[in-house]
Amino acid sequence: MSRYERWNTLLELLAERGHLDVEETAEHLGVSPATVRRDFDELASQQLLTRTRGGASAHSVTYDLPLRYKVARHAPEKQRIGAAAAAMVPAGATVGLNGGTTLTEVGRALATRPDLNTDQRGPVVTVVTNALNIANELVLRPQIHVVTTGGSARPQSYELIGPIAAGMLERVALDLAILGVDALHLEHGASAHNEGEAAVNQIMASRAQQVVIVADSSKLGRRAFARICPVNQIDILVTDSAATEEQTAPFADAGVKVVRA
């Protein structure tokens, strides 16, 4: 287990339990107590938890882990989902991408699609994104024209949010929006932990002719704080093969096309 994978596990355990003991955590992870102490100290220095005598307590942001600690979570599933969603983007389209690990995989798959890597002059696809890391990965690809929204950068997700981002998106037209979410629920719709991200994503969805939600099976049937859009605004759901019929049937019955990757 790498350091980032270990930190990710620690933060998830802390979010679930509220408090962790050094000795018990070391046994759970199969590492030494000294390693856990160093991990706690490092995460406390980043204000991701509160150090206590003999352990650590949950910090208020642990429910919404920074992007750099989410990379290892469901990685193979997210890569397959990313490839399936990227394949839905037709040549010549303008596509909106928000942020997150699954959307990072969408961007990478789009950048390496063989049919888009042609020798013709000029871009083949226009990507409008509020995610700094995705823009950074795509900007050197000659076949992709990258447009960023502007706005205030959110450190947890590298997403640009706020009125500047919202104002820019209100002035564009998208063929499709591919959106990563924190949760997808039949009644609550697609949602995010952070209301600023949700507000920008909501506008991106409203500017698109087609809305594609990418979400691994762990997010289905769940709700997060801020709604992005209702289910009746979603055209396609791309999820992983672990999603059960019980999880996906309600969305299919509501008219959403379900694609398992």
Backbone as CSV, one residue per row, in Angstrom:
resi,resn,N_x,N_y,N_z,CA_x,CA_y,CA_z,C_x,C_y,C_z
1,MET,0.843,-1.196,0.000,0.000,0.000,0.000,0.878,1.245,0.000
2,SER,0.658,2.146,-0.957,1.452,3.366,-1.035,1.046,4.328,0.080
3,ARG,1.841,5.376,0.239,1.538,6.358,1.277,0.187,7.022,1.027
4,TYR,-0.086,7.415,-0.231,-1.357,8.063,-0.531,-2.534,7.123,-0.342
5,GLU,-2.365,5.859,-0.706,-3.428,4.881,-0.471,-3.678,4.723,1.021
6,ARG,-2.589,4.696,1.803,-2.729,4.563,3.256,-3.431,5.792,3.838
7,TRP,-3.032,6.970,3.391,-3.678,8.190,3.872,-5.153,8.214,3.498
8,ASN,-5.459,7.795,2.296,-6.850,7.735,1.864,-7.658,6.823,2.780
9,THR,-7.093,5.650,3.107,-7.774,4.712,3.999,-7.948,5.307,5.387
10,LEU,-6.916,5.965,5.881,-6.996,6.607,7.196,-8.114,7.642,7.245
11,LEU,-8.184,8.485,6.224,-9.190,9.535,6.212,-10.603,8.974,6.080
12,GLU,-10.741,7.906,5.311,-12.057,7.278,5.192,-12.488,6.638,6.512
13,LEU,-11.547,5.953,7.169,-11.850,5.364,8.476,-12.222,6.439,9.484
14,LEU,-11.501,7.544,9.436,-11.749,8.629,10.369,-13.123,9.254,10.128
15,ALA,-13.502,9.374,8.847,-14.819,9.920,8.522,-15.930,9.015,9.038
16,GLU,-15.691,7.704,9.005,-16.694,6.734,9.461,-16.799,6.684,10.979
17,ARG,-15.635,6.720,11.661,-15.607,6.457,13.103,-15.501,7.700,13.968
18,GLY,-14.983,8.785,13.410,-14.848,10.009,14.189,-13.559,10.112,14.963
19,HIS,-12.989,8.964,15.380,-11.727,8.958,16.127,-10.982,7.666,15.849
20,LEU,-9.664,7.757,15.745,-8.834,6.577,15.532,-7.738,6.503,16.578
21,ASP,-7.468,5.291,17.041,-6.390,5.024,17.981,-5.166,4.535,17.199
22,VAL,-3.984,4.972,17.599,-2.759,4.631,16.881,-2.554,3.123,16.809
23,GLU,-2.640,2.443,17.931,-2.350,1.012,17.980,-3.360,0.213,17.157
24,GLU,-4.640,0.506,17.315,-5.672,-0.216,16.574,-5.553,0.046,15.069
25,THR,-5.247,1.283,14.721,-5.108,1.628,13.308,-3.908,0.935,12.690
26,ALA,-2.810,0.875,13.420,-1.616,0.194,12.922,-1.899,-1.274,12.660
27,GLU,-2.638,-1.898,13.553,-2.992,-3.308,13.369,-3.916,-3.482,12.170
28,HIS,-4.858,-2.567,12.011,-5.802,-2.633,10.893,-5.082,-2.502,9.553
29,LEU,-4.088,-1.614,9.474,-3.382,-1.361,8.220,-2.191,-2.289,8.000
30,GLY,-1.779,-2.986,9.060,-0.622,-3.864,8.941,0.691,-3.112,8.864
31,VAL,0.769,-1.969,9.543,1.996,-1.175,9.591,2.362,-0.930,11.048
32,SER,3.487,-0.294,11.266,3.936,-0.032,12.631,3.208,1.167,13.230
33,PRO,3.094,1.215,14.561,2.508,2.395,15.200,3.265,3.676,14.858
34,ALA,4.592,3.571,14.690,5.383,4.755,14.340,4.956,5.315,12.988
35,THR,4.652,4.427,12.043,4.192,4.871,10.726,2.864,5.598,10.839
36,VAL,1.946,5.050,11.638,0.642,5.684,11.810,0.801,7.049,12.477
37,ARG,1.695,7.145,13.466,1.914,8.446,14.125,2.411,9.477,13.118
38,ARG,3.349,9.074,12.264,3.866,10.006,11.253,2.759,10.406,10.282
39,ASP,1.931,9.432,9.901,0.816,9.742,9.001,-0.147,10.735,9.652
40,PHE,-0.497,10.487,10.906,-1.392,11.398,11.621,-0.788,12.802,11.697
41,ASP,0.496,12.879,12.003,1.150,14.184,12.118,1.134,14.926,10.786
42,GLU,1.399,14.201,9.688,1.419,14.830,8.369,0.031,15.305,7.960
43,LEU,-0.969,14.483,8.189,-2.337,14.855,7.837,-2.847,15.992,8.717
44,ALA,-2.403,16.016,9.970,-2.777,17.121,10.857,-2.147,18.431,10.376
45,SER,-0.918,18.358,9.865,-0.250,19.562,9.356,-0.964,20.124,8.133
46,GLN,-1.701,19.250,7.418,-2.484,19.686,6.270,-3.929,20.004,6.647
47,GLN,-4.209,20.000,7.942,-5.517,20.343,8.483,-6.617,19.392,8.004
48,LEU,-6.241,18.126,7.847,-7.199,17.114,7.432,-7.704,16.285,8.605
49,LEU,-7.098,16.440,9.766,-7.567,15.797,10.986,-6.995,16.561,12.169
50,THR,-7.489,16.224,13.353,-6.997,16.839,14.589,-6.253,15.786,15.390
51,ARG,-5.018,16.064,15.690,-4.193,15.124,16.457,-4.619,15.130,17.913
52,THR,-4.778,13.948,18.506,-5.120,13.813,19.917,-4.085,12.908,20.592
53,ARG,-4.134,12.838,21.889,-3.216,11.982,22.615,-3.523,10.517,22.289
54,GLY,-2.584,9.856,21.630,-2.757,8.452,21.289,-3.581,8.185,20.042
55,GLY,-3.920,9.239,19.288,-4.734,9.003,18.106,-5.034,10.258,17.322
56,ALA,-6.205,10.283,16.685,-6.615,11.426,15.869,-8.131,11.494,15.837
57,SER,-8.654,12.710,15.700,-10.092,12.930,15.586,-10.413,13.547,14.232
58,ALA,-11.650,13.343,13.802,-12.072,13.807,12.484,-12.071,15.321,12.408
59,HIS,-11.538,15.821,11.301,-11.606,17.230,10.970,-12.868,17.444,10.154
60,SER,-13.342,18.658,10.117,-14.620,18.920,9.453,-14.613,18.661,7.957
61,VAL,-13.433,18.560,7.303,-13.410,18.372,5.853,-13.235,16.922,5.442
62,THR,-13.197,15.995,6.402,-12.882,14.623,6.020,-13.974,13.947,5.206
63,TYR,-15.183,14.521,5.207,-16.232,13.917,4.389,-15.984,14.167,2.910
64,ASP,-15.172,15.161,2.579,-14.920,15.543,1.195,-13.412,15.542,0.967
65,LEU,-12.858,14.376,0.710,-11.416,14.239,0.635,-10.833,14.996,-0.539
66,PRO,-9.666,15.622,-0.376,-9.011,16.268,-1.506,-8.746,15.283,-2.634
67,LEU,-8.767,15.800,-3.852,-8.661,14.955,-5.037,-7.425,14.071,-5.014
68,ARG,-6.311,14.592,-4.502,-5.069,13.821,-4.554,-5.137,12.557,-3.704
69,TYR,-6.092,12.473,-2.776,-6.239,11.276,-1.948,-7.319,10.335,-2.480
70,LYS,-7.985,10.726,-3.562,-9.053,9.903,-4.106,-8.609,9.074,-5.307
71,VAL,-7.396,9.312,-5.797,-6.952,8.712,-7.048,-7.028,7.195,-7.022
72,ALA,-6.692,6.589,-5.877,-6.621,5.122,-5.817,-7.974,4.462,-5.604
73,ARG,-9.010,5.223,-5.327,-10.314,4.649,-5.014,-11.036,4.213,-6.293
74,HIS,-11.321,2.926,-6.397,-12.049,2.386,-7.543,-11.381,2.765,-8.863
75,ALA,-10.046,2.779,-8.889,-9.313,3.255,-10.067,-9.627,2.478,-11.343
76,PRO,-9.583,1.130,-11.353,-9.887,0.413,-12.599,-11.298,0.691,-13.112
77,GLU,-12.260,0.759,-12.192,-13.633,1.047,-12.582,-13.733,2.438,-13.219
78,LYS,-13.049,3.401,-12.618,-13.108,4.766,-13.135,-12.440,4.878,-14.503
79,GLN,-11.391,4.110,-14.725,-10.750,4.122,-16.037,-11.681,3.566,-17.106
80,ARG,-12.393,2.493,-16.781,-13.342,1.926,-17.748,-14.507,2.884,-17.998
81,ILE,-15.004,3.483,-16.938,-16.080,4.461,-17.077,-15.605,5.640,-17.924
82,GLY,-14.399,6.106,-17.658,-13.846,7.232,-18.407,-13.745,6.929,-19.886
83,ALA,-13.271,5.733,-20.220,-13.131,5.352,-21.627,-14.495,5.271,-22.309
84,ALA,-15.491,4.703,-21.601,-16.830,4.573,-22.181,-17.471,5.935,-22.421
85,ALA,-17.304,6.851,-21.470,-17.885,8.185,-21.622,-17.182,8.971,-22.715
86,ALA,-15.851,8.867,-22.779,-15.099,9.586,-23.808,-15.481,9.119,-25.199
87,ALA,-15.834,7.849,-25.324,-16.221,7.299,-26.621,-17.543,7.886,-27.122
88,MET,-18.310,8.513,-26.240,-19.595,9.087,-26.620,-19.464,10.478,-27.230
89,VAL,-18.283,11.049,-27.189,-18.073,12.409,-27.700,-17.807,12.348,-29.201
90,PRO,-18.696,12.857,-30.031,-18.461,12.815,-31.477,-17.429,13.857,-31.902
91,ALA,-16.731,13.572,-32.990,-15.791,14.538,-33.543,-16.541,15.821,-33.893
92,GLY,-15.936,16.946,-33.587,-16.547,18.235,-33.853,-17.421,18.751,-32.735
93,ALA,-17.591,17.971,-31.674,-18.490,18.356,-30.584,-17.835,19.324,-29.617
94,THR,-18.682,20.046,-28.909,-18.246,20.859,-27.774,-18.775,20.179,-26.521
95,VAL,-17.863,19.782,-25.640,-18.231,18.990,-24.473,-17.799,19.701,-23.194
96,GLY,-18.668,19.706,-22.214,-18.341,20.262,-20.908,-17.906,19.162,-19.960
97,LEU,-16.811,19.384,-19.251,-16.301,18.438,-18.264,-16.120,19.163,-16.941
98,ASN,-16.673,18.587,-15.867,-16.373,19.149,-14.549,-15.163,18.423,-13.965
99,GLY,-14.973,18.460,-12.665,-13.759,17.900,-12.082,-13.978,16.583,-11.371
100,GLY,-12.900,16.067,-10.779,-12.951,14.819,-10.040,-12.139,13.733,-10.700
101,THR,-11.952,12.635,-9.991,-11.098,11.561,-10.495,-11.681,10.863,-11.704
102,THR,-12.985,10.625,-11.723,-13.583,9.952,-12.870,-13.512,10.834,-14.113
103,LEU,-13.757,12.131,-13.944,-13.659,13.041,-15.087,-12.223,13.192,-15.564
104,THR,-11.265,13.062,-14.661,-9.870,13.064,-15.088,-9.614,11.907,-16.038
105,GLU,-10.217,10.752,-15.742,-10.077,9.593,-16.628,-10.817,9.819,-17.955
106,VAL,-11.937,10.517,-17.914,-12.633,10.858,-19.155,-11.726,11.715,-20.031
107,GLY,-11.103,12.734,-19.429,-10.214,13.607,-20.180,-9.044,12.859,-20.782
108,ARG,-8.442,11.967,-20.015,-7.304,11.198,-20.505,-7.718,10.283,-21.656
109,ALA,-8.881,9.654,-21.530,-9.355,8.769,-22.592,-9.681,9.565,-23.853
110,LEU,-10.245,10.745,-23.682,-10.559,11.596,-24.830,-9.278,12.016,-25.547
111,ALA,-8.255,12.337,-24.769,-6.990,12.793,-25.340,-6.275,11.719,-26.137
112,THR,-6.531,10.467,-25.817,-5.818,9.368,-26.468,-6.693,8.567,-27.430
113,ARG,-7.887,9.069,-27.733,-8.743,8.367,-28.689,-8.097,8.351,-30.070
114,PRO,-7.849,7.191,-30.646,-7.125,7.105,-31.921,-7.773,7.897,-33.053
115,ASP,-9.122,7.886,-33.090,-9.792,8.562,-34.200,-9.704,10.075,-34.113
116,LEU,-9.370,10.605,-32.933,-9.212,12.048,-32.784,-7.766,12.490,-32.968
117,ASN,-6.839,11.547,-32.908,-5.430,11.868,-33.082,-5.069,11.802,-34.559
118,THR,-5.534,12.774,-35.306,-5.298,12.811,-36.741,-4.246,13.863,-37.061
119,ASP,-3.836,13.875,-38.313,-2.837,14.851,-38.754,-3.456,16.136,-39.275
120,GLN,-4.777,16.216,-39.255,-5.420,17.409,-39.787,-5.119,18.611,-38.913
121,ARG,-5.157,19.765,-39.527,-4.858,20.998,-38.802,-6.075,21.421,-37.966
122,GLY,-5.789,21.935,-36.794,-6.853,22.449,-35.960,-7.459,21.410,-35.042
123,PRO,-8.168,21.846,-34.006,-8.759,20.929,-33.035,-9.946,20.163,-33.598
124,VAL,-10.152,18.971,-33.069,-11.259,18.118,-33.480,-12.410,18.208,-32.485
125,VAL,-12.085,18.440,-31.216,-13.082,18.529,-30.144,-12.788,19.766,-29.302
126,THR,-13.840,20.452,-28.875,-13.694,21.562,-27.940,-14.127,21.099,-26.559
127,VAL,-13.258,21.282,-25.572,-13.558,20.915,-24.187,-13.684,22.188,-23.360
128,VAL,-14.837,22.366,-22.741,-15.058,23.462,-21.801,-15.017,22.857,-20.407
129,THR,-14.101,23.309,-19.577,-13.953,22.697,-18.252,-13.682,23.742,-17.184
130,ASN,-14.117,23.440,-15.978,-13.790,24.265,-14.813,-12.767,23.561,-13.925
131,ALA,-12.139,22.492,-14.450,-11.161,21.718,-13.671,-9.747,22.049,-14.133
132,LEU,-8.951,22.604,-13.254,-7.594,23.025,-13.609,-6.723,21.851,-14.019
133,ASN,-6.847,20.725,-13.313,-5.982,19.585,-13.639,-6.328,18.987,-14.998
134,ILE,-7.604,18.973,-15.354,-8.005,18.441,-16.649,-7.537,19.372,-17.767
135,ALA,-7.709,20.668,-17.572,-7.219,21.623,-18.568,-5.718,21.477,-18.757
136,ASN,-5.001,21.276,-17.668,-3.549,21.129,-17.731,-3.145,19.893,-18.542
137,GLU,-3.902,18.811,-18.403,-3.587,17.581,-19.132,-3.929,17.678,-20.616
138,LEU,-4.939,18.470,-20.960,-5.426,18.507,-22.336,-4.849,19.643,-23.173
139,VAL,-4.297,20.663,-22.520,-3.964,21.895,-23.244,-2.911,21.689,-24.330
140,LEU,-2.037,20.712,-24.176,-0.999,20.472,-25.176,-1.439,19.520,-26.288
141,ARG,-2.674,19.057,-26.229,-3.184,18.163,-27.260,-3.711,18.992,-28.436
142,PRO,-3.056,18.926,-29.588,-3.478,19.791,-30.711,-4.876,19.494,-31.222
143,GLN,-5.372,18.270,-30.989,-6.697,17.909,-31.485,-7.822,18.379,-30.575
144,ILE,-7.456,18.982,-29.424,-8.464,19.434,-28.463,-8.295,20.922,-28.187
145,HIS,-9.375,21.670,-28.382,-9.398,23.092,-28.042,-9.924,23.207,-26.619
146,VAL,-9.120,23.710,-25.719,-9.478,23.774,-24.301,-9.934,25.183,-23.934
147,VAL,-11.095,25.270,-23.316,-11.634,26.531,-22.815,-11.891,26.368,-21.328
148,THR,-11.326,27.219,-20.506,-11.567,27.157,-19.062,-12.534,28.261,-18.646
149,THR,-13.184,28.032,-17.525,-14.253,28.943,-17.116,-13.749,30.192,-16.403
150,GLY,-12.587,30.117,-15.752,-12.244,31.149,-14.794,-12.992,30.897,-13.494
151,GLY,-12.677,31.669,-12.480,-13.350,31.500,-11.200,-12.380,31.289,-10.068
152,SER,-12.911,31.016,-8.888,-12.105,30.782,-7.695,-11.765,29.303,-7.598
153,ALA,-10.485,28.984,-7.397,-10.045,27.586,-7.372,-10.342,26.952,-6.016
154,ARG,-10.951,25.773,-6.053,-11.228,25.013,-4.836,-10.142,23.956,-4.670
155,PRO,-9.326,24.024,-3.610,-8.167,23.129,-3.471,-8.530,21.648,-3.422
156,GLN,-9.689,21.313,-2.852,-10.038,19.896,-2.714,-10.204,19.198,-4.062
157,SER,-10.709,19.911,-5.069,-11.036,19.265,-6.341,-10.372,19.904,-7.550
158,TYR,-9.636,20.997,-7.340,-9.023,21.754,-8.442,-10.067,22.372,-9.362
159,GLU,-11.312,22.490,-8.902,-12.373,23.063,-9.729,-12.504,24.558,-9.495
160,LEU,-12.825,25.276,-10.572,-13.079,26.707,-10.506,-14.574,26.912,-10.277
161,ILE,-14.902,27.676,-9.258,-16.306,27.873,-8.898,-16.570,29.358,-8.688
162,GLY,-17.804,29.687,-8.384,-18.162,31.065,-8.086,-18.790,31.786,-9.265
163,PRO,-19.101,33.079,-9.094,-19.852,33.830,-10.112,-19.113,33.991,-11.437
164,ILE,-17.784,34.047,-11.421,-17.048,34.181,-12.684,-17.215,32.913,-13.523
165,ALA,-17.066,31.741,-12.882,-17.261,30.479,-13.585,-18.700,30.358,-14.080
166,ALA,-19.651,30.704,-13.228,-21.061,30.613,-13.597,-21.388,31.543,-14.760
167,GLY,-20.875,32.769,-14.698,-21.159,33.745,-15.750,-20.631,33.315,-17.101
168,MET,-19.456,32.708,-17.122,-18.893,32.246,-18.389,-19.748,31.129,-18.976
169,LEU,-20.137,30.144,-18.143,-20.904,29.004,-18.637,-22.280,29.417,-19.158
170,GLU,-22.833,30.470,-18.616,-24.141,30.932,-19.073,-24.107,31.488,-20.489
171,ARG,-22.890,31.689,-21.023,-22.732,32.289,-22.350,-22.302,31.281,-23.411
172,VAL,-22.279,30.002,-23.072,-21.830,28.999,-24.044,-22.938,27.984,-24.321
173,ALA,-22.761,27.276,-25.448,-23.668,26.181,-25.808,-22.841,24.911,-25.908
174,LEU,-23.290,23.836,-25.264,-22.571,22.570,-25.244,-23.393,21.488,-25.942
175,ASP,-22.713,20.649,-26.706,-23.393,19.501,-27.286,-23.712,18.471,-26.209
176,LEU,-22.761,18.270,-25.322,-23.019,17.396,-24.177,-22.177,17.819,-22.995
177,ALA,-22.662,17.502,-21.808,-21.923,17.717,-20.569,-21.710,16.361,-19.924
178,ILE,-20.460,16.053,-19.621,-20.136,14.824,-18.898,-19.758,15.237,-17.490
179,LEU,-20.538,14.799,-16.524,-20.398,15.289,-15.158,-20.117,14.153,-14.178
180,GLY,-19.089,14.333,-13.374,-18.852,13.464,-12.242,-19.630,13.977,-11.048
181,VAL,-20.103,13.079,-10.211,-20.934,13.452,-9.065,-20.450,12.719,-7.817
182,ASP,-20.870,13.211,-6.664,-20.576,12.517,-5.408,-21.659,11.503,-5.064
183,ALA,-22.844,11.692,-5.638,-23.948,10.781,-5.339,-25.011,10.904,-6.423
184,LEU,-25.767,9.810,-6.597,-26.866,9.821,-7.560,-28.027,9.051,-6.958
185,HIS,-29.153,9.758,-6.801,-30.321,9.205,-6.121,-31.553,9.483,-6.972
186,LEU,-32.464,8.531,-7.040,-33.632,8.684,-7.904,-34.422,9.943,-7.571
187,GLU,-34.635,10.221,-6.309,-35.459,11.365,-5.911,-34.644,12.649,-5.779
188,HIS,-33.430,12.544,-5.249,-32.604,13.739,-5.030,-31.833,14.131,-6.280
189,GLY,-31.657,13.211,-7.207,-30.927,13.493,-8.430,-29.422,13.360,-8.255
190,ALA,-28.687,14.012,-9.148,-27.227,14.047,-9.061,-26.832,15.142,-8.082
191,SER,-25.847,14.840,-7.222,-25.508,15.825,-6.202,-24.025,15.799,-5.863
192,ALA,-23.590,16.861,-5.184,-22.191,17.027,-4.785,-22.134,17.441,-3.327
193,HIS,-20.993,17.192,-2.690,-20.823,17.605,-1.292,-20.782,19.124,-1.161
194,ASN,-20.152,19.792,-2.132,-19.923,21.227,-2.032,-20.934,22.000,-2.872
195,GLU,-21.578,22.983,-2.263,-22.622,23.721,-2.960,-22.070,24.594,-4.087
196,GLY,-20.828,25.061,-3.941,-20.220,25.862,-5.001,-19.977,25.053,-6.262
197,GLU,-19.473,23.839,-6.082,-19.281,22.953,-7.229,-20.624,22.606,-7.857
198,ALA,-21.606,22.291,-7.028,-22.920,21.904,-7.541,-23.546,23.016,-8.367
199,ALA,-23.393,24.266,-7.926,-23.992,25.390,-8.645,-23.397,25.540,-10.044
200,VAL,-22.075,25.401,-10.154,-21.422,25.501,-11.461,-21.800,24.310,-12.335
201,ASN,-21.810,23.118,-11.746,-22.180,21.927,-12.508,-23.620,21.997,-12.999
202,GLN,-24.480,22.602,-12.195,-25.888,22.755,-12.578,-26.008,23.602,-13.839
203,ILE,-25.243,24.674,-13.898,-25.285,25.533,-15.088,-24.711,24.794,-16.292
204,MET,-23.611,24.049,-16.086,-23.023,23.289,-17.184,-24.047,22.303,-17.758
205,ALA,-24.791,21.643,-16.889,-25.810,20.705,-17.348,-26.909,21.422,-18.128
206,SER,-27.287,22.604,-17.680,-28.375,23.338,-18.324,-27.995,23.857,-19.704
207,ARG,-26.692,23.980,-19.971,-26.233,24.505,-21.259,-26.008,23.403,-22.285
208,ALA,-26.238,22.157,-21.910,-25.934,21.017,-22.783,-27.193,20.414,-23.385
209,GLN,-27.060,19.949,-24.627,-28.165,19.234,-25.262,-28.334,17.844,-24.673
210,GLN,-27.233,17.277,-24.189,-27.267,15.933,-23.606,-26.417,15.923,-22.341
211,VAL,-26.928,15.311,-21.280,-26.216,15.227,-20.002,-25.846,13.776,-19.720
212,VAL,-24.560,13.551,-19.519,-24.039,12.224,-19.196,-23.474,12.278,-17.784
213,ILE,-23.959,11.421,-16.909,-23.444,11.328,-15.546,-22.535,10.110,-15.462
214,VAL,-21.337,10.297,-14.941,-20.416,9.181,-14.721,-20.297,8.962,-13.220
215,ALA,-20.575,7.742,-12.777,-20.574,7.450,-11.340,-20.358,5.962,-11.131
216,ASP,-19.365,5.601,-10.337,-19.179,4.188,-10.043,-20.291,3.712,-9.110
217,SER,-20.416,2.411,-8.973,-21.556,1.819,-8.267,-21.650,2.245,-6.808
218,SER,-20.535,2.655,-6.192,-20.565,3.062,-4.784,-21.360,4.348,-4.572
219,LYS,-21.636,5.102,-5.647,-22.336,6.378,-5.528,-23.826,6.279,-5.834
220,LEU,-24.256,5.130,-6.337,-25.651,4.982,-6.744,-26.558,4.752,-5.531
221,GLY,-27.688,5.405,-5.543,-28.630,5.287,-4.438,-28.263,6.139,-3.242
222,ARG,-27.284,7.008,-3.396,-26.836,7.870,-2.301,-27.190,9.328,-2.579
223,ARG,-27.178,10.125,-1.520,-27.438,11.550,-1.648,-26.283,12.337,-1.050
224,ALA,-25.953,13.448,-1.670,-24.995,14.395,-1.110,-25.724,15.716,-0.873
225,PHE,-25.047,16.649,-0.259,-25.686,17.869,0.248,-26.367,18.715,-0.829
226,ALA,-25.658,18.991,-1.933,-26.140,19.984,-2.895,-26.504,19.337,-4.229
227,ARG,-27.724,19.576,-4.689,-28.184,18.947,-5.930,-27.629,19.659,-7.156
228,ILE,-27.210,18.855,-8.123,-26.738,19.365,-9.410,-27.894,19.425,-10.396
229,CYS,-28.604,18.314,-10.544,-29.747,18.288,-11.450,-30.640,17.108,-11.103
230,PRO,-31.918,17.187,-11.438,-32.827,16.056,-11.188,-32.576,14.944,-12.199
231,VAL,-33.085,13.771,-11.897,-32.877,12.616,-12.767,-33.489,12.838,-14.148
232,ASN,-34.591,13.570,-14.225,-35.234,13.771,-15.533,-34.430,14.664,-16.468
233,GLN,-33.340,15.247,-15.978,-32.451,16.042,-16.821,-31.259,15.218,-17.313
234,ILE,-31.143,13.976,-16.824,-30.012,13.110,-17.173,-30.405,12.205,-18.338
235,ASP,-29.558,12.161,-19.358,-29.823,11.314,-20.514,-29.160,9.949,-20.391
236,ILE,-27.913,9.930,-19.920,-27.133,8.695,-19.855,-26.418,8.606,-18.512
237,LEU,-26.405,7.423,-17.941,-25.605,7.117,-16.758,-24.557,6.085,-17.158
238,VAL,-23.299,6.418,-16.956,-22.211,5.466,-17.191,-21.685,5.032,-15.832
239,THR,-21.800,3.754,-15.532,-21.357,3.215,-14.252,-20.493,1.987,-14.500
240,ASP,-20.101,1.296,-13.445,-19.225,0.140,-13.610,-20.019,-1.158,-13.590
241,SER,-19.340,-2.242,-13.928,-20.009,-3.540,-14.043,-20.451,-4.101,-12.702
242,ALA,-19.970,-3.521,-11.604,-20.380,-3.975,-10.281,-21.751,-3.449,-9.887
243,ALA,-22.277,-2.493,-10.633,-23.603,-1.948,-10.329,-24.660,-3.030,-10.521
244,THR,-25.489,-3.223,-9.519,-26.509,-4.270,-9.572,-27.748,-3.778,-10.310
245,GLU,-28.568,-4.718,-10.704,-29.838,-4.375,-11.342,-30.712,-3.572,-10.389
246,GLU,-30.647,-3.896,-9.123,-31.414,-3.157,-8.118,-30.981,-1.697,-8.056
247,GLN,-29.685,-1.446,-8.250,-29.178,-0.080,-8.217,-29.547,0.704,-9.474
248,THR,-29.489,0.068,-10.620,-29.657,0.781,-11.885,-31.089,0.822,-12.408
249,ALA,-31.911,-0.163,-12.040,-33.271,-0.252,-12.577,-34.096,1.019,-12.350
250,PRO,-34.044,1.636,-11.167,-34.846,2.851,-10.976,-34.502,3.961,-11.968
251,PHE,-33.228,4.070,-12.318,-32.829,5.112,-13.265,-33.270,4.757,-14.683
252,ALA,-33.142,3.474,-15.043,-33.606,3.028,-16.360,-35.104,3.230,-16.494
253,ASP,-35.844,2.932,-15.438,-37.294,3.107,-15.459,-37.678,4.581,-15.588
254,ALA,-36.790,5.471,-15.134,-37.048,6.907,-15.211,-36.643,7.492,-16.568
255,GLY,-36.168,6.628,-17.475,-35.827,7.081,-18.821,-34.361,7.358,-19.057
256,VAL,-33.519,7.028,-18.082,-32.076,7.229,-18.238,-31.467,5.992,-18.891
257,LYS,-30.663,6.204,-19.920,-29.955,5.088,-20.541,-28.779,4.703,-19.645
258,VAL,-28.713,3.450,-19.224,-27.654,2.985,-18.322,-26.619,2.216,-19.123
259,VAL,-25.368,2.628,-18.998,-24.257,1.966,-19.664,-23.309,1.445,-18.592
260,ARG,-23.035,0.156,-18.614,-22.066,-0.440,-17.685,-20.728,-0.603,-18.384
261,ALA,-19.678,-0.147,-17.750,-18.341,-0.224,-18.356,-17.492,-1.263,-17.641
